[in-house]
Amino acid sequence: MIVVTAALKGGVGKTTTSVYLAALATTNRRAAILVDADPQASAAEWIEHAADERFERITVVEAPTDRLLTRALNKAEPDDVVIVDTPPAHERLTAKAVGRADVVVVPTRVGGIEMPRVEALMEIVPNGTPAGLVICSARTFTRSYRDALDVWSEAKVPVWGTAPERVAITAGPTGPLSFDGLEAYRKVWRRAQAAARAAA
């Protein structure tokens, strides 16, 4: 299964989402592959340097070009779980990854400029490929958060989960994954798996 984490805008929680999903994919001692297609290689650095036992079962492949991304995805076996962290503001490479996806997870935040970016991303997702949002760094007690949920519901864009605003969730290589982050992204992971199975 190829899960692509995609956003056309940086700073929305794409790398955090990719790392947590890769960690959750290792549940029950499974292995996972994280393909880091972002030239900044933030996901790769996080996996390589943070002390978390889940990361021991994740293989990191850096693939910041079309050729390397294609090669990495072509090497995936049918039983592999592959999480792809795409680069921000690189529509061509993102479109290539999304075109190979079994399911697309779209991180976003609450705010006025986010919806057009998400809509633009959804337009490059192939028909029949399931895609859903995860709202990152959310202040779930605010009216703006509730309004955002209503907007996405009206637009018929599924929201698969919410990652609350917590410093520990986005701590990166400085520490292990947070309990709050794992709980939040577990819902996203289950819904992504269910959507991929339903579409298969």
C-alpha positions as a Python dict, from the first residue, in 0.01 Angstrom:
ca = {
    (1, 'M'): (0, 0, 0),
    (2, 'I'): (135, 340, -100),
    (3, 'V'): (19, 626, 122),
    (4, 'V'): (115, 972, -4),
    (5, 'T'): (114, 1268, 233),
    (6, 'A'): (66, 1569, 10),
    (7, 'A'): (25, 1945, 40),
    (8, 'L'): (109, 2225, -199),
    (9, 'K'): (192, 2458, 89),
    (10, 'G'): (470, 2420, 343),
    (11, 'G'): (428, 2443, 717),
    (12, 'V'): (99, 2255, 737),
    (13, 'G'): (225, 1942, 916),
    (14, 'K'): (315, 1722, 620),
    (15, 'T'): (639, 1579, 758),
    (16, 'T'): (489, 1530, 1105),
    (17, 'T'): (197, 1344, 947),
    (18, 'S'): (430, 1126, 739),
    (19, 'V'): (647, 1029, 1034),
    (20, 'Y'): (354, 942, 1261),
    (21, 'L'): (183, 738, 987),
    (22, 'A'): (506, 549, 916),
    (23, 'A'): (543, 473, 1288),
    (24, 'L'): (183, 351, 1312),
    (25, 'A'): (237, 133, 1006),
    (26, 'T'): (492, -65, 1211),
    (27, 'T'): (225, -179, 1459),
    (28, 'N'): (231, -556, 1518),
    (29, 'R'): (603, -556, 1436),
    (30, 'R'): (549, -487, 1067),
    (31, 'A'): (811, -299, 872),
    (32, 'A'): (741, 21, 681),
    (33, 'I'): (922, 226, 418),
    (34, 'L'): (928, 604, 439),
    (35, 'V'): (1014, 769, 109),
    (36, 'D'): (1131, 1124, 175),
    (37, 'A'): (1081, 1317, -149),
    (38, 'D'): (1145, 1654, 14),
    (39, 'P'): (1493, 1794, -61),
    (40, 'Q'): (1512, 1922, 298),
    (41, 'A'): (1495, 1556, 413),
    (42, 'S'): (1326, 1651, 741),
    (43, 'A'): (1143, 1319, 770),
    (44, 'A'): (1463, 1122, 709),
    (45, 'E'): (1647, 1325, 970),
    (46, 'W'): (1368, 1272, 1223),
    (47, 'I'): (1365, 896, 1172),
    (48, 'E'): (1744, 867, 1182),
    (49, 'H'): (1807, 1076, 1492),
    (50, 'A'): (1508, 1043, 1726),
    (51, 'A'): (1506, 779, 1997),
    (52, 'D'): (1187, 583, 1937),
    (53, 'E'): (1175, 205, 1906),
    (54, 'R'): (910, 224, 1632),
    (55, 'F'): (1166, 386, 1405),
    (56, 'E'): (1382, 72, 1412),
    (57, 'R'): (1131, -95, 1176),
    (58, 'I'): (1120, 194, 929),
    (59, 'T'): (1346, 197, 624),
    (60, 'V'): (1412, 550, 499),
    (61, 'V'): (1465, 616, 128),
    (62, 'E'): (1556, 969, 22),
    (63, 'A'): (1407, 1043, -321),
    (64, 'P'): (1398, 1418, -392),
    (65, 'T'): (1383, 1387, -774),
    (66, 'D'): (1142, 1233, -1027),
    (67, 'R'): (1389, 959, -1112),
    (68, 'L'): (1466, 866, -751),
    (69, 'L'): (1099, 874, -653),
    (70, 'T'): (1003, 648, -944),
    (71, 'R'): (1284, 409, -858),
    (72, 'A'): (1184, 395, -490),
    (73, 'L'): (819, 326, -568),
    (74, 'N'): (905, 67, -835),
    (75, 'K'): (1110, -127, -576),
    (76, 'A'): (814, -159, -338),
    (77, 'E'): (682, -512, -300),
    (78, 'P'): (305, -583, -302),
    (79, 'D'): (303, -643, 75),
    (80, 'D'): (505, -332, 161),
    (81, 'V'): (357, -31, 338),
    (82, 'V'): (511, 281, 187),
    (83, 'I'): (460, 632, 320),
    (84, 'V'): (570, 914, 87),
    (85, 'D'): (648, 1259, 226),
    (86, 'T'): (619, 1496, -69),
    (87, 'P'): (791, 1835, -101),
    (88, 'P'): (595, 2158, -62),
    (89, 'A'): (548, 2387, -363),
    (90, 'H'): (665, 2119, -609),
    (91, 'E'): (349, 2036, -798),
    (92, 'R'): (510, 1812, -1061),
    (93, 'L'): (679, 1579, -811),
    (94, 'T'): (371, 1580, -588),
    (95, 'A'): (152, 1489, -886),
    (96, 'K'): (387, 1202, -973),
    (97, 'A'): (365, 1064, -618),
    (98, 'V'): (-11, 1114, -596),
    (99, 'G'): (-50, 933, -928),
    (100, 'R'): (104, 621, -772),
    (101, 'A'): (-89, 643, -444),
    (102, 'D'): (-340, 394, -311),
    (103, 'V'): (-454, 665, -71),
    (104, 'V'): (-367, 1033, -20),
    (105, 'V'): (-353, 1207, 318),
    (106, 'V'): (-374, 1586, 298),
    (107, 'P'): (-250, 1783, 601),
    (108, 'T'): (-396, 2130, 640),
    (109, 'R'): (-454, 2393, 903),
    (110, 'V'): (-744, 2611, 998),
    (111, 'G'): (-734, 2939, 808),
    (112, 'G'): (-860, 3133, 511),
    (113, 'I'): (-576, 3058, 269),
    (114, 'E'): (-580, 2684, 333),
    (115, 'M'): (-896, 2586, 145),
    (116, 'P'): (-783, 2700, -204),
    (117, 'R'): (-452, 2512, -158),
    (118, 'V'): (-635, 2195, -55),
    (119, 'E'): (-878, 2228, -346),
    (120, 'A'): (-584, 2265, -588),
    (121, 'L'): (-423, 1951, -442),
    (122, 'M'): (-748, 1755, -466),
    (123, 'E'): (-767, 1839, -835),
    (124, 'I'): (-448, 1643, -905),
    (125, 'V'): (-565, 1333, -715),
    (126, 'P'): (-675, 1076, -976),
    (127, 'N'): (-1040, 977, -987),
    (128, 'G'): (-1096, 671, -772),
    (129, 'T'): (-800, 738, -541),
    (130, 'P'): (-934, 808, -191),
    (131, 'A'): (-811, 1122, -17),
    (132, 'G'): (-886, 1275, 321),
    (133, 'L'): (-771, 1563, 538),
    (134, 'V'): (-593, 1577, 869),
    (135, 'I'): (-623, 1914, 1041),
    (136, 'C'): (-287, 1982, 1207),
    (137, 'S'): (-196, 2199, 1505),
    (138, 'A'): (-567, 2250, 1568),
    (139, 'R'): (-714, 2443, 1855),
    (140, 'T'): (-1017, 2220, 1874),
    (141, 'F'): (-1201, 2440, 2125),
    (142, 'T'): (-1222, 2739, 1890),
    (143, 'R'): (-1506, 2854, 1672),
    (144, 'S'): (-1271, 2878, 1371),
    (145, 'Y'): (-1196, 2506, 1404),
    (146, 'R'): (-1566, 2416, 1415),
    (147, 'D'): (-1634, 2648, 1121),
    (148, 'A'): (-1354, 2477, 923),
    (149, 'L'): (-1513, 2135, 985),
    (150, 'D'): (-1843, 2270, 857),
    (151, 'V'): (-1679, 2411, 545),
    (152, 'W'): (-1507, 2082, 461),
    (153, 'S'): (-1828, 1889, 529),
    (154, 'E'): (-2023, 2116, 296),
    (155, 'A'): (-1752, 2074, 31),
    (156, 'K'): (-1780, 1695, 75),
    (157, 'V'): (-1410, 1663, 158),
    (158, 'P'): (-1363, 1397, 427),
    (159, 'V'): (-1173, 1491, 742),
    (160, 'W'): (-1001, 1177, 865),
    (161, 'G'): (-863, 1326, 1184),
    (162, 'T'): (-730, 1617, 1383),
    (163, 'A'): (-389, 1659, 1543),
    (164, 'P'): (-424, 1903, 1833),
    (165, 'E'): (-184, 2189, 1889),
    (166, 'R'): (86, 2033, 2112),
    (167, 'V'): (455, 2113, 2112),
    (168, 'A'): (539, 1748, 2182),
    (169, 'I'): (368, 1628, 1863),
    (170, 'T'): (596, 1832, 1638),
    (171, 'A'): (912, 1799, 1848),
    (172, 'G'): (1099, 1618, 1570),
    (173, 'P'): (1433, 1451, 1636),
    (174, 'T'): (1456, 1588, 1991),
    (175, 'G'): (1250, 1307, 2141),
    (176, 'P'): (1020, 1008, 2096),
    (177, 'L'): (677, 1034, 1941),
    (178, 'S'): (415, 1178, 2174),
    (179, 'F'): (118, 985, 2310),
    (180, 'D'): (-120, 1260, 2195),
    (181, 'G'): (25, 1249, 1846),
    (182, 'L'): (1, 871, 1821),
    (183, 'E'): (-361, 878, 1939),
    (184, 'A'): (-456, 1152, 1693),
    (185, 'Y'): (-283, 995, 1396),
    (186, 'R'): (-407, 644, 1477),
    (187, 'K'): (-755, 758, 1368),
    (188, 'V'): (-613, 899, 1046),
    (189, 'W'): (-420, 578, 979),
    (190, 'R'): (-727, 357, 1033),
    (191, 'R'): (-941, 570, 804),
    (192, 'A'): (-673, 579, 535),
    (193, 'Q'): (-641, 200, 546),
    (194, 'A'): (-1018, 154, 530),
    (195, 'A'): (-1045, 393, 235),
    (196, 'A'): (-765, 213, 48),
    (197, 'R'): (-928, -126, 108),
    (198, 'A'): (-1268, 2, -7),
    (199, 'A'): (-1116, 142, -327),
    (200, 'A'): (-912, -170, -409),
}
